[in-house]
């Protein structure tokens, strides 16, 4: 299942928002929050960049 352009655009926007929040949290000394937001940023980024997974047919 691949993302539509609209879905990918929304995720890109969220990636940038999460990254900005992670940077702000880190500069405020809230390292646990920064790490959490950085992980969320990476997961969303990978979701956008990863090729769609292929489903194996039941015959194989």
N, CA, C and O atoms as a printed pandas DataFrame, in Angstrom:
     atom_number atom_name residue_name chain_id  residue_number  x_coord  y_coord  z_coord
0              1         N          UNK        A               1    0.848   -1.177    0.000
1              2        CA          UNK        A               1    0.000    0.000    0.000
2              3         C          UNK        A               1    0.888    1.233    0.000
3              4         O          UNK        A               1    1.676    1.435    0.923
4              5         N          UNK        A               2    0.763    2.043   -1.018
5              6        CA          UNK        A               2    1.585    3.238   -1.082
6              7         C          UNK        A               2    0.763    4.450   -0.639
7              8         O          UNK        A               2   -0.468    4.432   -0.637
8              9         N          UNK        A               3    1.481    5.487   -0.270
9             10        CA          UNK        A               3    0.837    6.702    0.201
10            11         C          UNK        A               3    0.402    7.563   -0.979
11            12         O          UNK        A               3    1.073    7.613   -2.010
12            13         N          UNK        A               4   -0.714    8.228   -0.816
13            14        CA          UNK        A               4   -1.113    9.198   -1.833
14            15         C          UNK        A               4   -0.245   10.444   -1.674
15            16         O          UNK        A               4    0.431   10.611   -0.658
16            17         N          UNK        A               5   -0.267   11.299   -2.662
17            18        CA          UNK        A               5    0.503   12.552   -2.574
18            19         C          UNK        A               5    0.053   13.378   -1.370
19            20         O          UNK        A               5    0.873   13.972   -0.669
20            21         N          UNK        A               6   -1.243   13.406   -1.144
21            22        CA          UNK        A               6   -1.790   14.182   -0.028
22            23         C          UNK        A               6   -1.301   13.620    1.311
23            24         O          UNK        A               6   -0.898   14.376    2.195
24            25         N          UNK        A               7   -1.339   12.294    1.457
25            26        CA          UNK        A               7   -0.865   11.664    2.688
26            27         C          UNK        A               7    0.624   11.913    2.893
27            28         O          UNK        A               7    1.057   12.226    4.002
28            29         N          UNK        A               8    1.407   11.775    1.825
29            30        CA          UNK        A               8    2.846   12.003    1.921
30            31         C          UNK        A               8    3.136   13.452    2.287
31            32         O          UNK        A               8    4.036   13.720    3.082
32            33         N          UNK        A               9    2.390   14.385    1.719
33            34        CA          UNK        A               9    2.569   15.800    2.042
34            35         C          UNK        A               9    2.270   16.090    3.501
35            36         O          UNK        A               9    2.993   16.845    4.150
36            37         N          UNK        A              10    1.212   15.493    4.013
37            38        CA          UNK        A              10    0.857   15.677    5.417
38            39         C          UNK        A              10    1.946   15.098    6.324
39            40         O          UNK        A              10    2.317   15.710    7.326
40            41         N          UNK        A              11    2.451   13.924    5.967
41            42        CA          UNK        A              11    3.510   13.324    6.777
42            43         C          UNK        A              11    4.793   14.150    6.727
43            44         O          UNK        A              11    5.479   14.284    7.740
44            45         N          UNK        A              12    5.123   14.702    5.568
45            46        CA          UNK        A              12    6.305   15.573    5.466
46            47         C          UNK        A              12    6.171   16.777    6.389
47            48         O          UNK        A              12    7.123   17.165    7.066
48            49         N          UNK        A              13    4.980   17.361    6.406
49            50        CA          UNK        A              13    4.731   18.508    7.290
50            51         C          UNK        A              13    4.908   18.099    8.751
51            52         O          UNK        A              13    5.509   18.835    9.534
52            53         N          UNK        A              14    4.395   16.946    9.112
53            54        CA          UNK        A              14    4.527   16.468   10.495
54            55         C          UNK        A              14    5.977   16.160   10.838
55            56         O          UNK        A              14    6.411   16.403   11.964
56            57         N          UNK        A              15    6.737   15.623    9.871
57            58        CA          UNK        A              15    8.157   15.348   10.105
58            59         C          UNK        A              15    8.870   16.637   10.492
59            60         O          UNK        A              15    9.624   16.668   11.464
60            61         N          UNK        A              16    8.632   17.695    9.733
61            62        CA          UNK        A              16    9.291   18.972   10.024
62            63         C          UNK        A              16    8.836   19.557   11.362
63            64         O          UNK        A              16    9.636   20.139   12.094
64            65         N          UNK        A              17    7.552   19.402   11.675
65            66        CA          UNK        A              17    7.039   19.884   12.961
66            67         C          UNK        A              17    7.647   19.107   14.133
67            68         O          UNK        A              17    8.066   19.700   15.127
68            69         N          UNK        A              18    7.689   17.770   14.008
69            70        CA          UNK        A              18    8.280   16.951   15.069
70            71         C          UNK        A              18    9.756   17.271   15.248
71            72         O          UNK        A              18   10.253   17.332   16.372
72            73         N          UNK        A              19   10.455   17.474   14.135
73            74        CA          UNK        A              19   11.873   17.791   14.217
74            75         C          UNK        A              19   12.090   19.129   14.928
75            76         O          UNK        A              19   12.979   19.245   15.771
76            77         N          UNK        A              20   11.302   20.115   14.599
77            78        CA          UNK        A              20   11.415   21.422   15.259
78            79         C          UNK        A              20   11.125   21.290   16.756
79            80         O          UNK        A              20   11.823   21.882   17.580
80            81         N          UNK        A              21   10.109   20.523   17.101
81            82        CA          UNK        A              21    9.779   20.311   18.518
82            83         C          UNK        A              21   10.889   19.551   19.233
83            84         O          UNK        A              21   11.197   19.848   20.387
84            85         N          UNK        A              22   11.490   18.578   18.562
85            86        CA          UNK        A              22   12.602   17.825   19.156
86            87         C          UNK        A              22   13.782   18.742   19.429
87            88         O          UNK        A              22   14.399   18.671   20.492
88            89         N          UNK        A              23   14.094   19.604   18.467
89            90        CA          UNK        A              23   15.190   20.555   18.660
90            91         C          UNK        A              23   14.899   21.506   19.819
91            92         O          UNK        A              23   15.787   21.812   20.615
92            93         N          UNK        A              24   13.666   21.967   19.910
93            94        CA          UNK        A              24   13.291   22.876   21.002
94            95         C          UNK        A              24   13.391   22.161   22.349
95            96         O          UNK        A              24   13.907   22.721   23.316
96            97         N          UNK        A              25   12.900   20.936   22.406
97            98        CA          UNK        A              25   12.966   20.177   23.655
98            99         C          UNK        A              25   14.418   19.946   24.071
99           100         O          UNK        A              25   14.748   20.059   25.251
100          101         N          UNK        A              26   15.284   19.625   23.117
101          102        CA          UNK        A              26   16.694   19.389   23.438
102          103         C          UNK        A              26   17.355   20.659   23.946
103          104         O          UNK        A              26   18.136   20.619   24.897
104          105         N          UNK        A              27   17.046   21.788   23.316
105          106        CA          UNK        A              27   17.662   23.043   23.750
106          107         C          UNK        A              27   17.128   23.498   25.107
107          108         O          UNK        A              27   17.748   24.319   25.783
108          109         N          UNK        A              28   15.964   22.953   25.502
109          110        CA          UNK        A              28   15.387   23.271   26.814
110          111         C          UNK        A              28   15.804   22.271   27.886
111          112         O          UNK        A              28   15.377   22.372   29.036
112          113         N          UNK        A              29   16.644   21.300   27.504
113          114        CA          UNK        A              29   17.103   20.311   28.466
114          115         C          UNK        A              29   16.134   19.175   28.710
115          116         O          UNK        A              29   16.330   18.384   29.632
116          117         N          UNK        A              30   15.096   19.079   27.905
117          118        CA          UNK        A              30   14.121   17.991   28.043
118          119         C          UNK        A              30   14.510   16.875   27.086
119          120         O          UNK        A              30   13.865   16.657   26.061
120          121         N          UNK        A              31   15.574   16.176   27.443
121          122        CA          UNK        A              31   16.178   15.205   26.540
122          123         C          UNK        A              31   15.304   13.982   26.299
123          124         O          UNK        A              31   15.342   13.401   25.215
124          125         N          UNK        A              32   14.519   13.584   27.294
125          126        CA          UNK        A              32   13.638   12.435   27.085
126          127         C          UNK        A              32   12.578   12.747   26.040
127          128         O          UNK        A              32   12.275   11.912   25.187
128          129         N          UNK        A              33   12.019   13.940   26.106
129          130        CA          UNK        A              33   11.017   14.366   25.122
130          131         C          UNK        A              33   11.674   14.529   23.749
131          132         O          UNK        A              33   11.095   14.156   22.728
132          133         N          UNK        A              34   12.877   15.086   23.734
133          134        CA          UNK        A              34   13.606   15.264   22.474
134          135         C          UNK        A              34   13.851   13.916   21.795
135          136         O          UNK        A              34   13.679   13.786   20.583
136          137         N          UNK        A              35   14.248   12.932   22.570
137          138        CA          UNK        A              35   14.491   11.595   22.003
138          139         C          UNK        A              35   13.208   10.984   21.462
139          140         O          UNK        A              35   13.205   10.397   20.379
140          141         N          UNK        A              36   12.128   11.118   22.205
141          142        CA          UNK        A              36   10.852   10.583   21.747
142          143         C          UNK        A              36   10.433   11.232   20.431
143          144         O          UNK        A              36   10.037   10.543   19.491
144          145         N          UNK        A              37   10.521   12.556   20.370
145          146        CA          UNK        A              37   10.119   13.259   19.159
146          147         C          UNK        A              37   11.049   12.953   17.987
147          148         O          UNK        A              37   10.601   12.862   16.844
148          149         N          UNK        A              38   12.333   12.795   18.268
149          150        CA          UNK        A              38   13.278   12.429   17.210
150          151         C          UNK        A              38   12.937   11.050   16.648
151          152         O          UNK        A              38   13.018   10.834   15.438
152          153         N          UNK        A              39   12.558   10.120   17.518
153          154        CA          UNK        A              39   12.170    8.785   17.052
154          155         C          UNK        A              39   10.910    8.852   16.189
155          156         O          UNK        A              39   10.829    8.193   15.152
156          157         N          UNK        A              40    9.939    9.641   16.615
157          158        CA          UNK        A              40    8.716    9.800   15.829
158          159         C          UNK        A              40    9.030   10.418   14.462
159          160         O          UNK        A              40    8.465   10.024   13.441
160          161         N          UNK        A              41    9.939   11.390   14.467
161          162        CA          UNK        A              41   10.369   12.023   13.222
162          163         C          UNK        A              41   10.950   10.986   12.270
163          164         O          UNK        A              41   10.594   10.941   11.093
164          165         N          UNK        A              42   11.835   10.163   12.784
165          166        CA          UNK        A              42   12.472    9.144   11.952
166          167         C          UNK        A              42   11.465    8.128   11.429
167          168         O          UNK        A              42   11.526    7.744   10.261
168          169         N          UNK        A              43   10.548    7.692   12.268
169          170        CA          UNK        A              43    9.558    6.715   11.829
170          171         C          UNK        A              43    8.675    7.270   10.715
171          172         O          UNK        A              43    8.386    6.572    9.743
172          173         N          UNK        A              44    8.248    8.522   10.854
173          174        CA          UNK        A              44    7.433    9.118    9.802
174          175         C          UNK        A              44    8.237    9.303    8.519
175          176         O          UNK        A              44    7.730    9.067    7.423
176          177         N          UNK        A              45    9.488    9.725    8.660
177          178        CA          UNK        A              45   10.351    9.902    7.493
178          179         C          UNK        A              45   10.514    8.579    6.745
179          180         O          UNK        A              45   10.414    8.530    5.519
180          181         N          UNK        A              46   10.765    7.518    7.493
181          182        CA          UNK        A              46   10.938    6.210    6.861
182          183         C          UNK        A              46    9.653    5.728    6.208
183          184         O          UNK        A              46    9.694    5.058    5.176
184          185         N          UNK        A              47    8.532    6.058    6.792
185          186        CA          UNK        A              47    7.253    5.673    6.203
186          187         C          UNK        A              47    7.071    6.345    4.845
187          188         O          UNK        A              47    6.516    5.746    3.924
188          189         N          UNK        A              48    7.533    7.578    4.721
189          190        CA          UNK        A              48    7.432    8.297    3.455
190          191         C          UNK        A              48    8.409    7.722    2.431
191          192         O          UNK        A              48    8.056    7.544    1.266
192          193         N          UNK        A              49    9.627    7.434    2.861
193          194        CA          UNK        A              49   10.700    7.047    1.948
194          195         C          UNK        A              49   10.726    5.565    1.595
195          196         O          UNK        A              49   11.262    5.192    0.552
196          197         N          UNK        A              50   10.161    4.720    2.439
197          198        CA          UNK        A              50   10.237    3.267    2.219
198          199         C          UNK        A              50    9.371    2.874    1.033
199          200         O          UNK        A              50    8.266    3.389    0.861
200          201         N          UNK        A              51    9.876    1.964    0.222
201          202        CA          UNK        A              51    9.040    1.473   -0.881
202          203         C          UNK        A              51    7.868    0.676   -0.320
203          204         O          UNK        A              51    7.967    0.105    0.765
204          205         N          UNK        A              52    6.768    0.637   -1.049
205          206        CA          UNK        A              52    5.628   -0.143   -0.551
206          207         C          UNK        A              52    6.003   -1.609   -0.401
207          208         O          UNK        A              52    6.738   -2.156   -1.223
208          209         N          UNK        A              53    5.504   -2.232    0.635
209          210        CA          UNK        A              53    5.815   -3.644    0.858
210          211         C          UNK        A              53    5.029   -4.490   -0.138
211          212         O          UNK        A              53    3.923   -4.144   -0.553
212          213         N          UNK        A              54    5.632   -5.589   -0.494
213          214        CA          UNK        A              54    4.972   -6.488   -1.428
214          215         C          UNK        A              54    4.305   -7.617   -0.650
215          216         O          UNK        A              54    4.895   -8.205    0.256
216          217         N          UNK        A              55    3.096   -7.895   -1.016
217          218        CA          UNK        A              55    2.404   -9.008   -0.385
218          219         C          UNK        A              55    2.738  -10.278   -1.157
219          220         O          UNK        A              55    2.713  -10.293   -2.388
220          221         N          UNK        A              56    3.045  -11.318   -0.441
221          222        CA          UNK        A              56    3.332  -12.599   -1.081
222          223         C          UNK        A              56    2.021  -13.270   -1.432
223          224         O          UNK        A              56    1.076  -13.269   -0.643
224          225         N          UNK        A              57    1.973  -13.833   -2.603
225          226        CA          UNK        A              57    0.750  -14.542   -2.983
226          227         C          UNK        A              57    0.672  -15.839   -2.172
227          228         O          UNK        A              57    1.688  -16.343   -1.695
228          229         N          UNK        A              58   -0.510  -16.358   -2.025
229          230        CA          UNK        A              58   -0.696  -17.581   -1.252
230          231         C          UNK        A              58   -0.155  -18.797   -1.998
231          232         O          UNK        A              58    0.006  -19.862   -1.404
232          233         N          UNK        A              59    0.125  -18.652   -3.290
233          234        CA          UNK        A              59    0.663  -19.770   -4.080
234          235         C          UNK        A              59    2.139  -20.011   -3.805
235          236         O          UNK        A              59    2.631  -21.115   -4.042
236          237         N          UNK        A              60    2.851  -19.017   -3.316
237          238        CA          UNK        A              60    4.305  -19.187   -3.151
238          239         C          UNK        A              60    4.696  -19.717   -1.822
239          240         O          UNK        A              60    5.883  -19.905   -1.556
